């Protein structure tokens, strides 16, 4: 895992100062502390910070130039099928054993657009083609690796980190907030691609190539679409299917264990990471696993994780963390997040990745499984109540009232939302929309955000189609929040985290299959649980998962109360030109006065201020 920046000039424009460029590169030093380099050319500049994983020699350093001299590239991530690509495309002219060089050689041989379709892994790439005077920004199909870019009159500047773009001379003096995306941040707790809170600064979408020519003409094309109208209906207990799935996942884990530096896994008391760890053990007998342990036995997952580890006969490291550990790490944790981010589970994630980085450079995680294999009750909840949305609102209100009295229905959603797409979005908002509308008045959510939900209504009349559409929606929305959390927390500790569930083969399993039967008793993550049964005893698997969380509600009213008051009430408020600050402050005051209990919403506000002050956007 690495960090890069790149500046590509439009026709006849001037570059930024080379010292300024180098200073911007230093901001991503934690992403790549092993080697730094810059390349300065007449119409572009590239900078790279390397975290050495594959081919630790200087031959794997970047920026990298193709043999013919036509292409210059910086690349962050891992391409796991690079050895297969070498063989399949007869790439015999490689000087190193790095995946970076294979990408360049493949592009030389078959071109950019064709080459990226063959890459399986996690990647963000900036490629300059000096022959046809174009630059390409390419992001992996799941959005695992970040790629930000800004467009100015002088050119395009791209980077692994949001702060590197916002601090570039082309943008730093003219940062203008987008009201719709600021509203989305306060609701969702993060910036969803392709948007950022600033005008003229963007994110490359997952599975997208952004092409910019020397005249500043920009085109965007998707190179991977996993969604399929034709779903394979499967019996999730079918042994032959489960064995086939296990084989594919096992091969994926094997591919992702390739590393020239120490590698381990995360291990929770759930399903996803134990499945990855069990398969990793089959390929690497000395694999280590890391678990968080906490004092509160109602939240501690380490005992169940120990059962998994003992059964697998695995080297198991439990990092016991205290309340003080968590509280004392909050400020350091905010430094690791170059953009506004409001998921406070990032604090324990930061701590466990810090511990893992003491003995490893690479970790395997179970992220992505919930989104691909129906891990969230909210999806089932929507499907089981979809029929309400076929009826006029007057009828819904009557039915809602009757069914509530009979204790049959326990949601007001059918009378609170016009469409299923509105409800699905509402389920992802941590601050209700009426409050958000008081924070930023006369502002709708962005068209880009709405487009990620609107398609749900087309599938509303069919259980399987709706469940599959909800899965796709979660993959490109909620999962992005999780990937941001893990990437920033881990890279803040110079640790690479790989996600086997987000390989092409496993994503295709998730998108192409659907359960034969759905009802109120449907078991979430059936495929994963039944696959894990092939490897571990049911007696461990079906013990209830506790789920570690931070007692943030109590902290914000006690241990963090003084600082919360300071950053919200006593300091200047960032974005006061677009925000109704009185409403925001009232929301926090009502929480402190215990008029509502939404600590998530208050944390979004606190995190916004902490980010703005940490990155000196306000003094």
TORMARGU-570844 format. One record per residue: x, y, z of N, C-alpha, C, O in turn; residue in three letters. Coordinates in steps of 0.1 Angstrom, whole numbers, plus 5000, padded with zeros to 4 digits. Layout:
N
XYZXYZXYZXYZala
...
! end
This chain:
619
500849885000500050005000500950125000501950125006unk
500450224993501350344991500550474991499350464992unk
501150584988500550704986501150784974502350774973unk
500350844966500950914955500251054952499051074957unk
500851134945500251254940500751274925501751224921unk
499951344917500251364904499651494898498451524901unk
500351564891499951694885500051684870501151664865unk
498951714863498951704848498451844843497351884846unk
499351904835499052044830498252044817498351964808unk
497252144817496552164804497452244795498452304799unk
497152254783498052304772498452454776497652544777unk
499752464777500352594779500352654793500752764795unk
499852574803499852614816501052594824501952514819unk
501252654836502452644844502252544855501152534861unk
503352474858503352374869503352454883503752574883unk
502952384893503152434907504652424910505352344904unk
505152494920506452494925506852354929506152284936unk
508052314925508552174928508652154943508452044948unk
509052254951509152244965507752224972507552144981unk
506752294966505352284971504852144968504252074976unk
505252094956504751964952505351854961504651764966unk
506651864964507251774973506651774987506551674994unk
506351894992505751915005504351845006504051785016unk
503651854995502351784994502551634995501751565001unk
503551584988503851434989504051395003503651285007unk
504751475011505051435025503851415033503851345043unk
502751465029501451455037501051305037500351265046unk
501451225027501051085027502250995030502250875026unk
503151045038504350965042503950845049504550735047unk
502950845058502550725066502050615056502150495060unk
501450655045501050555035502150475029501950365024unk
503350545029504550475022505850525028506450615022unk
506250475039507450525046508750475041509850515046unk
508750375032509950305028510750365017512050345017unk
510150445009510850514998510050624992508850604990unk
510650734989509950844983510650894970511950894970unk
509950924960510550974948509651064940508351054941unk
510151164932509351244924509951244910511151224908unk
509051274900509551284886508951414881507751444882unk
509751504876509351634871509551634856510651624851unk
508451654848508551664833507951794829507451874837unk
507951824816507551954811506051984814505752094818unk
505251874813503751904815503151814825501951804826unk
503951744833503351674845504451644855505651654853unk
503951624867504851584879504151474886502951464888unk
504951374890504451254898505351234910506551254910unk
504651204921505351184934504851054940503651024939unk
505650984947505250854953505950824966507150844968unk
505150774975505650724988505350574989504150534987unk
506350494990506250344989506250275002507050305011unk
505250185004505150085014505549955008504749905000unk
506749915010507249795002506549665007506649625018unk
505949604997505249475000505749364991506049254995unk
505749394978506149294968507449344961507449454956unk
508449264960509749294954510249414962510049534958unk
510949384973511449494982512649574976513149664982unk
513149534964514349594959513949734952512749764952unk
514949804948514649934941513949914928513350014923unk
513949794923513249774910511749794911511049814901unk
511249784923509749804926509449944929508249974931unk
510450034929510150174933509350244922509350204910unk
508650344926507850434916508150584919508750614930unk
507850674910507150654898507850564888509050554888unk
507050494880507650394871507350434856506250484853unk
508350404848508150434833508250304825508950214828unk
507350304815507350184806508650174798509350274796unk
508950054793510150034786510250124773511350174770unk
509150144767509150224755509150374758509350464749unk
509050414771509050554775507750624773507650744776unk
506750554768505450624765504650654778504050764779unk
504650564787503750574799504550594812505650544814unk
504050684820504550714833503450684843502350724841unk
503750614854502650564863503050574878504250554882unk
502050604886502050584900500850494903499750514898unk
501050404912500050294915500050264930501050234935unk
498850274936498750234950497850114951496750114945unk
498250014957497449894959498149764956499349754957unk
497349664953497949524950497049464939495849474939unk
497749414929497049334919497449184921498649154919unk
496549104925496848974930497048874919497748764921unk
496548894907496648804896497848844887497848804875unk
498748914892499848974883500748854877501148864866unk
500948754885501748644880501048564869501648524859unk
499748554870498948494860498948574847498948524836unk
498848704849498848804837500148794830500248804818unk
501248774837502548764831502548644821503048654810unk
501948534826501948414818500948424806501348394795unk
499748464810498648474799499048564788498748534776unk
499748674791500048774780501448774776501948864769unk
502248664781503648654777504448774780505148824771unk
504348824792505048954795506448914800506748904812unk
507348884791508648834794509748934796510848904800unk
509349064795510349174796510349234810510749354811unk
509849174820509749234833511149224840511749114841unk
511649334846512849334853512749304868513749264874unk
511549324873511249304887510249194889509749144880unk
509949164902508849074905507649154911506949094919unk
507549274908506449364913505249364904505349344892unk
504049374910502849384903502749524895502149534885unk
503449624900503449754894503949744879503449794870unk
505049674878505749664865504849584855504749614843unk
504149474861503249394852502149484847501749474835unk
501549574855500549664850501049744838500349754828unk
502249804840502749884829503049804816502649854805unk
503549684818503849604806502549564799502549554787unk
501549534807500249494801499649604794499049594783unk
499749724799499149844792499949874779499349904769unk
501249854780502049864768501549774757501549804745unk
501149654761500849544751499449554746499249534734unk
498449584754497049584750496249714752495149724748unk
496949814757496249944759495549954773495349854780unk
495350084777494850114790493450044793493249974803unk
492450074784491050034787490949874788490249824796unk
491649804779491649664780492449604792491949514798unk
493549664795494349614805493649624819493749524827unk
492949734822492449744835491349644838491049604849unk
490649594827489649494829490149364833489449274838unk
491449344832492049214836492649224850493049114855unk
492649334856493249344869492349304880491149344881unk
492849214889492049174901492749214913493849164916unk
492149304921492849344933492249474938491049504935unk
493049554945492649684949493749784944494949764946unk
493249894938494249974931493650114928492450134926unk
494550214929494350344924495550374915496650364920unk
495350424903496350444894496250584887495150624883unk
497450644886497450764877498550734866499650704869unk
498050744854498950704843498950824833497950874829unk
500150864829500350964819500850904806501850834806unk
500150924795500450884782501051004774500251084770unk
502351004773502951124767502851124751503051234745unk
502451014745502351004731501051074726501051154717unk
499951044733498651104729498251214738497151264737unk
499151254748498951364757497551344765496651434764unk
497451234772496351214781496851154794497951094795unk
496051184804496351114817495051044821493951084818unk
495250924828494150844832494150824848495250804854unk
493050834854492850814868491950684869490850684864unk
492450584875491750454875491650404890492550404897unk
490350364893490150314907489550174907488750144898unk
489950094916489449954916487949944917487250034921unk
487449824913485949804911485149804924483949824923unk
485849784935485049794948485249924956484649944965unk
486250004951486450134958487350114971487150184980unk
488150014971488949984983490050094985490250134996unk
490650134974491750234975491250364971490450384961unk
491650474978491150604975491850674963493050644961unk
491050754956491650844946490850964944489750964939unk
491451074949490851214948491551294937492651264933unk
490751384931491351474921490651604921489451614924unk
491351704917490851844915491051894901492051864895unk
490051964896490252024883490252174884489452244890unk
491252234878491452384878491652424864491752344855unk
491852554862492152604848493552564844493752554832unk
494352534854495752504850495952354847496752314839unk
495152274853495252124850494552044861493652094868unk
494951914861494351824871495351784881496551754877unk
494951774894495851724904495251614911494051624916unk
495851494912495251374918496151324929497351354930unk
495551264939496251214951495551104958494351084956unk
496251034967495650934975494950994987494050924992unk
495251114990494551175002493851304998494251384990unk
492651325004491851445002492651575006492551674998unk
493351575017494051695021495151735011495451855011unk
495651645004496751674995496151764983496851854978unk
494951734979494251804969493851944974494152044967unk
493151944985492652074990493752174994493552294994unk
494952124997496052205000496952244989497952324990unk
496652194977497352224965497152374961496052424963unk
498152444957497952594954496852624944496252734945unk
496552534935495352554926494052564933493152624928unk
493952514945492652504952492552564966491552614970unk
493752574972493752614987493152744989492552775000unk
493352844980492852974982491352994977490753104979unk
490752894972489452914966488552794969487852744960unk
488652744982487852634986486352674988486152754997unk
485452624981484052654982483252524985483352424978unk
482552534996481752415001480552394992479852484987unk
480252264989479052224983478052194993478152105001unk
476952274994475952255004475352125004475052065015unk
475052064993474351934992475251824998474751735004unk
476551834995477451725000477751745015478051655022unk
477851875020477951895034476751835041476951775052unk
475551855036474351795042474551645042474151575052unk
475051585031475251435031476251395041476151285047unk
477351475043478351435053477651425067477851325074unk
476951525071476351525084475351415086475151355097unk
474651365075473751255075474451125075474151035083unk
475351105066476050975064477250955072477650845076unk
477951065075479251055082480451045074481551025079unk
480251055060481451045051481051105038479951135035unk
482051125029481851175016481851055006482750985005unk
480751044999480550924990480950964976480451074971unk
481750884970482150914956480950924947480050854949unk
481051014937482251094932482351224939483151304935unk
481551254950481551384955482551404966483051314972unk
482951534968483551574981482851704985482051754978unk
483151744997482451865002482851994995482152094996unk
483951994987484452104980484152104965484251994959unk
483752214960483552224945484852204938485952244944unk
484852144927486052124919486952014924488051994918unk
486651954935487451834940486551714941485351724946unk
486951604935486151484933486851354938488051354942unk
486051244937486651114939486351034926485251044921unk
487250954922486950864911486050754917486250694928unk
485050724910484050624914484750484914485650464906unk
484250384922484750254921484450204906483450224900unk
485550134901485350074888485350174876484650154866unk
485950284878485850394868487250444863488250444870unk
487250474850488450544844488050684841487150704834unk
488850784846488650924843489750954834490950944837unk
489451004821490451034812490451184809489451244807unk
491651244810491751394808492851424797493951364798unk
492451504787493451534777494051664780493651734789unk
495051704771495851824774495051954773495452064777unk
493851944767492952064766491952074777491152164778unk
492051974786491151974798489751904795488851924803unk
489651834785488451754782488451634790489351554789unk
487351604798487251494807486251394803485051434800unk
486551264802485551164800485651064811486651044817unk
484451004814484450904825483750774819482750774813unk
484350664822483850534817484050424828485050424835unk
482950344830483050234839483650114832483350084820unk
484550044839485149924833484749794839485149684835unk
483949804850483449674856482049704862481849794869unk
481149614858479749614864479349474867479149394859unk
479249454880479049314885477549274885477149164886unk
476749374884475249354886474749274873475149294862unk
473749184876473149104866471749094868471249074879unk
470949104857469449084859469148944862468148914868unk
469948854856469648704858470348654870471548614870unk
469548634881470148584893470048434894469048374890unk
471048374899470948224901470448204915471048234925unk
469248144915468548114928469147984934469247884927unk
469747994946470447884952469847844965469247924972unk
470047714968469747664981471047684989472047624987unk
470947774999472147815006472647705016473647725023unk
472047585016472547475023473047365014473547265019unk
473047385001473447284991474947264992475747354990unk
475347144996476747114998477647134986478747184988unk
477147094974478047114963478247264960479447294956unk
477247344962477447484960478447544970479347614967unk
478247504983479147554994480547514991481447594994unk
480847384987482147344984482847424973483947454973unk
482047454963482447534951482847674956483847734953unk
481947734965482247864970483447864979484347954978unk
483547764987484747754996486047744988487047804992unk
485947674977487147654969487547794963488747824963unk
486647864958486947994952487448094962488448164960unk
486848094974487348184985488648144990489548224992unk
488948014991490247964995491348004985492348044989unk
491047984972492048034962492248184962493448224960unk
491248254965491348404967492248434978493148514977unk
492048374990492848395002494348354999495248425003unk
494548244992495848204988496548304980497748334983unk
495848364970496448464962496848584970497948654968unk
496048624980496248744988497248724999497548815006unk
497748605001498748575011500148595005501148585013unk
500248614992501548644986502048774991501448874988unk
503248774997503848895003505248865006505648755010unk
506148975004507548955008507749015022508949035026unk
506749055029506849105043505849025051504948955046unk
505949035065505048955074503548995072503249105070unk
502748885072501348895070500548825080500948715085unk
499348875084498548815095497048835091496748895081unk
496148805101494748825098494148895111494748885122unk
493048955109492148995120491148885123490748815114unk
490848865136489948765140488948815150489348855161unk
487748815146486648855156485848735161486248625158unk
484848765168483948655172482748625163481848555167unk
482848685151481748675142481948555132482248445136unk
481648585119481648485108482748515098483448425094unk
482848645094483548685082485048665084485748585076unk
485648725094487148715096487548575101488648525097unk
486748495109487048355111487148275099487948185098unk
486248295089486248225077487548255069488148155064unk
487948375068489148415062490348355069491248305062unk
490348365082491448315090491648155089492748105087unk
490548085089490547945088491147905074491947805073unk
490747975063491247945050492747985049493547915042unk
493048095055494548135055495348035062496548005057unk
494847975073495647875080495947755071497047685073unk
495047715062495247605054496447625044497047525040unk
496647755041497747785031499047835038500147825032unk
498847885050500047935057499947895072499247955080unk
500647785075500447715088500847805100500347785111unk
501747905097502247985108501548125109502048215115unk
500348135102499648255102499248305116498948215125unk
499348435119498948485132497648555130497248605119unk
496848575141495648645141495548735152496048715163unk
494848855150494848965160493348995164492448995155unk
493149005177491749035182491849145192492849155200unk
490849225193490649325203490049265215489049195214unk
490549285227489949245240489549365248490349465249unk
488449365255488049485263487549435277487249315278unk
487549525287487249495300485749455302485449365310unk
484849515294483449495295483049355289483149345276unk
482749265297482449125292481249125283481049025275unk
480349215284479149225276479549255261478749235252unk
480649315259481149365246482349285241482649295229unk
482949205250484249145247484049025238483348925241unk
484649025226484548915216485848825217485848725210unk
486748855225488048785225487948645229488648555225unk
486948615238486848475243486348385231486848275230unk
485348425224484848355212485948335202486148235196unk
486648455200487848445190488848345194489448285186unk
489148335208490048245213489648095210490448015206unk
488348075211487847935207488147905193488547795190unk
487848005184488247985170489747955168490147855162unk
490548035175492048025174492547895179493347835173unk
491947845190492347725196492047605187492847515185unk
490847615181490447505173491347495160491647385155unk
491747615155492547615143494047595147494947585138unk
494347595160495747585164496647695158497647675152unk
496147815161496747935154497348025165496948035176unk
498448095161499148195169498148315171497948385161unk
497648335183496548435185497048545194497448515205unk
496948665189497348785197496148865201495448915192unk
495848875214494748955218495249085224496049085233unk
494849195218495249325222494149375232493049415227unk
494449375244493549425254493549575255494649635258unk
492449645253492449795253491449835264490449785266unk
491849945270491050005281490350125276490650175265unk
489450175284488850305281489850415279489650495270unk
490850425287491850525286492650515273492950615267unk
492950385269493550365256492850435245493350505236unk
491550405245490650455234490550615235490650675225unk
490350665247490150805248491450875244491450985238unk
492650825249493950885246494350875231495250955227unk
493650795224494050775210493250865200493550865188unk
492250925206491250995197491951105188491751115176unk
492851185194493451295186494351235176494451285164unk
495151135179496051075170495251015158495651015147unk
494150955162493250885152492750995142492650965130unk
492451115147491951215137493051255127492651295116unk
494251255131495351285122495451195111495851225100unk
494951065113495050965102493850985092493950915082unk
492951065095491851085086491951225079491551325085unk
492351225067492551355060491351415055491351525049unk
490151355056488851405052487951395064488151325073unk
486751465064485851455074485251315074484751265064unk
485251255086484751115087484151095101484851125111unk
482951045102482151045114481750905120480750895127unk
482550805117482250675122483250645134484350625132unk
482650645146483650645158484150505160485050485169unk
483650405153484350265153485750275147486450175148unk
486050385141487450405136488450415147489650395145unk
488050445159488950455171489550315174490750305174unk
488750215177489250085179489950025167490949955168unk
489450065155490150015143491550075142492550005138unk
491750195146493050265146493950195156495150165153unk
493450155167494250095178494649945174495849915176unk
493749865169494149735165495049725153495949645153unk
494949825144495849825133497249875137498249835132unk
497249965147498550005153499249885160500449875158unk
498549805167499049685173499549585163500649535164unk
498749565153499149465142500349515135501149425130unk
500549645133501649695125503049675132504049695126unk
502949645145504249625153504949495148506149495148unk
504249405142504849275138504549245124505049135119unk
503749325117503349285103503249415094503149525100unk
503249395082503049505072501749485065501149575059unk
501249355065499949325057499049245066499449155074unk
497749275065496649205072495549165063495349235053unk
494949055066493649015058492449045067492549015079unk
491449095062490249125069489049065063489049015052unk
487849065070486649005065485649115060484449085058unk
486149235057485249345052484649305039485249235031unk
483449355037482749335024481749225024480849215016unk
481849125034481049015035479549045037478648995031unk
479349135047477949175050477249235038476049205037unk
477849315030477249375019476949275008475949285001unk
477849175006477649084995476748964998476148904989unk
476648935011475948805015474848835026474748755035unk
474148945024473048975033473348965048472748885055unk
474249055052474549055066473749145075473949145087unk
472949235069472349335076470749315077470149295067unk
470249315089468749295091467949405083466849375079unk
468549525081467749635075467349595061466249635057unk
468149515054467749475040466449385040465549405033unk
466549285049465349195051464149275056463049245051unk
464349375064463249455070462549525058461349535058unk
463349585049462649655038461949555029460749585025unk
462449445026461849345017460549295023459549285016unk
460549265036459349215042458249315044457049275046unk
458549445043457549545044457249625031456649725031unk
457749565020457749645007456349665002456049764995unk
455349565005454049575000453249695004452349744998unk
453649755016453049885020453149995009452250075008unk
454249995003454650104993453850084980453950174972unk
453049974978452249964966450950044968450250074959unk
450650084981449350144984449450294985450550344989unk
448350364983448250514986448550545000448350465009unk
449050665003449450705016448350695026448550655038unk
447150725022445950725031445750585036445450555048unk
445850485027445650345031446750295040446550225050unk
448050345037449150305045448950355059449250275069unk
448550475061448350525074447350445082447550425094unk
446250405076445250335083445750195087445650155098unk
446450125077447049995080448050005091448149915100unk
448850105090449950125100449450135114449950075123unk
448350215115447750235128447150105134447350075145unk
446450025125445849905130446849795133446849735144unk
447849785125448849685127449749715139450349625145unk
449949845142450749875153449949835166450549785176unk
448649865166447849835178447849675180447749635191unk
447849605169447849455170449249395173449449275174unk
450249485174451649455176452249365165453149275167unk
451649385153452149305141453249385134454249325129unk
453149515134454149605127454849685137454249735147unk
456149705135456949785145457749895138458849925143unk
457249945127457950055120456950155115455850115110unk
457350285115456550385109457050425095456450515089unk
457950345090458550385077457550395066457650485058unk
456550305065455650315053454850445053454350485043unk
454750515065454050635065454950755066454550875066unk
456250725067457250835069458050855056458550965054unk
457950765046458650775034457750745022456850655023unk
457850825011457050805000457350674992456550594987unk
458750654991459150544983460150454990460750495000unk
460350334985461350244992462750304991463550285000unk
463050374980464350434979464650534990465750544995unk
463550604993463650705004463950635017464750685025unk
463250525019463450455032464850395033465450405043unk
465350335022466650285022467750385025468650365032unk
467550505019468450615022468250655037469250685044unk
467050665042466850705056467450605065467950655076unk
467550485062468250385070469750405072470350355081unk
470250475062471750505062472050645069473250675071unk
471050725071471250855077471350835092470450785099unk
472350895098472550895113471951015119471751025132unk
471551115111470751235116469551235107469751235095unk
468351245113467151245105467151365095467651465098unk
466351345084466451445074465751575078466251685074unk
464851575087464251705092465251785099465251905098unk
466151715107467251785114468251835104468751955105unk
468551755094469551795084469051915076469852005073unk
467751925074467152035067467252165075467152275070unk
467252145088467452265097468952315097469252425100unk
469852215095471252245094471652325082472352425082unk
471052275071471252345058469952355051469352255046unk
469452475050468052495045468052505030469052535023unk
466852465025466552475010467652405002468052454991unk
468052285007469152215000468752064999468451995009unk
468652014987468351864985469651784985470751844984unk
469551654987470651574985471151584970470351614962unk
472451554968472951564955472351464945471951354949unk
472351494932471851394922472651274922472151164920unk
473951284925474851164925474451074936474450954934unk
474151124948473651034959472350974956472150854958unk
471351054951470050994948470150884937469350794938unk
471050894928471150794917471550664923471250554917unk
472150654935472550534941471450464948471550354953unk
470250534949469150474956467850464947467050374949unk
467750554937466550564929466150434922464950404921unk
467150354918466950234910466250134919465650034913unk
466250144932465550044940464050034937463449924938unk
463450144934461950144932461550054920460450004920unk
462450044910462149964899461949814902461349734895unk
462649774913462649634918461649604929461649494934unk
460849704932460049694945459049584945458549544956unk
458649524933457549434933457949284933457149194932unk
459249264935459749124935460749114946461749194947unk
460549014955461448994967462948984963463849054968unk
463148894954464548854950465248974943466349014946unk
464449044934465049154927465349274936466349344935unk
464449294946464549404955465749374965466549464967unk
465849254970466949214979468349234971469249284977unk
468349194959469549204951469949354948471049394949unk
468849434946469049574943469549644956470449734955unk
469049604967469549654980470949614983471749694989unk
471349494979472749454980473649544972474649594977unk
473249564960474049654951474149794957475249854957unk
473049844962473049974968473949984980474750084982unk
473949884989474849885001476249874997477149935003unk
476549794986477949784981478549914977479749944980unk
477749994970478250124965478050244975478350354972unk
477350214986477150324996477750295009478850335013unk
476950215017477450185031478750125032479550155041unk
479050025023480349965023481550055021482650035026unk
481250165013482350265011482750325024483950365026unk
481850345033482150405046483050315054484050365060unk
482850185053483650085060485050085054486050075061unk
485150085041486450085034487250205037488450195039unk
486650325038487350445042487850425056489050455058unk
487050385065487550365079488750275080489750315086unk
488750165073489850065074491050115067492150105072unk
490850175055492050225048492750335056493950335057unk
491950435060492650545067493250505080494350555084unk
492550425088493050385101494350305100495250315107unk
494350205090495450115088496650195082497750175086unk
496350275072497450355066498050455075499150495073unk
497250505085497750595095498850525103499550585111unk
498850385103499850305110500750235100501450135104unk
500750275087501650215077501350065076502349985075unk
500150025076499749885075498849865063497849945061unk
499049765055498149735044497149635048497449535054unk
495849655045494749565048494149515035493749595026unk
494149385033493649325021492249265024491949225036unk
491349265014489949225017489549115007489049144996unk
489848985010489548875001488048864996487848824984unk
487148905004485748904999485449004988484448984981unk
486349094986486249194975487149164963487449254955unk
487449034961488048994949486948984938485848964941unk
487348984925486348974915485448854916484248854915unk
486148734918485448614918484348604929483248554927unk
484748654941483748654952482648754951481548734955unk
483048874946481948974943480948914933479748934934unk
481448844923480548794913479648684919478448674916unk
480148604929479348514936478148594943477048554942unk
478548704950477548784957476548844949475348844952unk
476948894937476048974928475148874920474048914916unk
475648764916474948674907473948574914473148524907unk
474148554927473348454934472348524943472448634947unk
471248454945470248504955469548374961469448274955unk
469048394973468448274980467148244974466348324968unk
466748114974465548064968464348114976463248144970unk
464448114989463348144998463648265007464748265013unk
462748355009462948465018461648475027460548485021unk
461748475040460648505049461248565061462448595062unk
460348595071460748665083461748585091462448635100unk
461848455089462848365096464148345088464948255092unk
464248415077465448395068466748425077466848525084unk
467648335076468948345083469948435075470348395064unk
470348545081471348625074472648565073473048485081unk
473348595062474648535059474748385059475648325064unk
473648325054473548175054474748115047475248015052unk
475148165035476248105027477448105035478148005036unk
477848215042479048225049479048135062480048065065unk
477948125069477848045080477947895076478647815083unk
477247855066477247715061478647675056478947565056unk
479347775050480647745045481647735057482547645057unk
481447815067482347805079482147675086483047625093unk
480847615086480547485092481447375086481747275092unk
481847395073482747295067484147305073484947215070unk
484447405081485847425086485947425101486947395107unk
484847465108484847485122483547425129482547415122unk
483547395142482347335148481247435149481347555151unk
480047385147478747465148478647525162478147635163unk
479147455172479047495186479647635188479147705197unk
480747665181481347795182480647895173480348005177unk
480347855160479847945150478548005154478348125153unk
477647925160476247975163476148035177475048065182unk
477248055184477148135196476948285192477448325182unk
476148355200475848485197477048575196477848575205unk
477148655185478248755184477848875193476748925192unk
478848925200478549035209478749165202477849255203unk
479849185195480049305187480549415196479849475204unk
481849445194482449545202482149685197482149715185unk
481749775206481449915203482050005213482349955224unk
482150125210482550225219481350295226480450335219unk
481450305240480250375247480250525245480350595254unk
480050565232480250705229479150795235479450905238unk
477950745237476950825242477350875256477250995260unk
477850785264478350815278479550905277479651005285unk
480450885268481650965268481351105264481951195270unk
480451125254480151265250479451345261479551465261unk
478851275270478151345281479051355293478651415303unk
480251285293481051285304482551315301482951435300unk
483351215297484751235295485051325284486051405285unk
484251325273484551415262483651545262483751625252unk
482851555272481951675272482551805271482151895264unk
483651825279484351955279484951985265484752105261unk
485551885259486051915246484951935235485152015226unk
483951855236482751875227482252015228481952075218unk
482052065240481552205242482552305236482152405230unk
483852275239484852375233484752375218484752485212unk
484752265211484852265197483452305190483552355179unk
482352285197481052315191480652455195480052535186unk
480852495207480252615212481252735214480952845213unk
482452695217483452805221484452845209485052945210unk
484452765199485352795188484552835176483352815175unk
485252895166484552915153484152795147484752685148unk
483052795139482452675133482752675118482452765111unk
483452565114483852555100482552535091481652455095unk
482452615081481352605072480152695076479052665072unk
480452795084479352875089478652955078477653015080unk
479352955066478753035055477652945048476853005040unk
477552815050476552735044475652665055474552625052unk
476152655067475452595078474652685086475052805088unk
473452645091472752715101473352675115472852575121unk
474352745119475152695131474252695143474552605152unk
473352785145472452785156471752645157471552595168unk
471252595146470552465146471452355150471052255157unk
472652355144473652255147473952255162474052145169unk
474252375168474552385182473352335191473552275201unk
472152365186470952325194470852175194470452115204unk
471252115183471151965182472151905193471751805199unk
473251965194474251915204473851945218473951865227unk
473252065220472852105233471652015238471551975249unk
470751985229469651895232470151755236469551685244unk
471251715230471851585233472351585247472151505256unk
473151695250473751715264472651725274472851685286unk
471551785271470351795280469551675280468451675287unk
469951575273469251445272467851455267466951385271unk
467651545257466451555250466351455238465351425233unk
467551415234467651305224468951225227469851275234unk
469051105222470151015225471050985213471650875213unk
470951065203471651025190473151065191473551175186unk
473950985197475351015199476051005185477051075183unk
475550925176476150925162476051055155477051105150unk
474951125156474751255150475751355156476351435149unk
475751355169476651445177478151415173478951515172unk
478451295172479851265168480151315154481251365152unk
479251305145479451365131479851505132480651555125unk
479151575141479351725143480751745149481451835144unk
480951675160482251685167483451655157484451725157unk
483251545150484351495140484551605129485751615125unk
483551665125483651775115484551885120485451935113unk
484351925132485152035138486551985141487552065138unk
486651865146488051815149488851805136490051845135unk
488251755125488951755112489351885107490451905103unk
488451985108488652125103489852185110490652255104unk
489852165124490952225132492252145130493352205130unk
492152015129493351935128494051965115495351965114unk
493351995104493952025091493952175088494152215077unk
493752255099493952395098493152475088493552565081unk
491952425086490952495077490352605084489652695078unk
490452615097489952725106490952735117491452635122unk
491152855122492052875133491352935145491952955156unk
! end
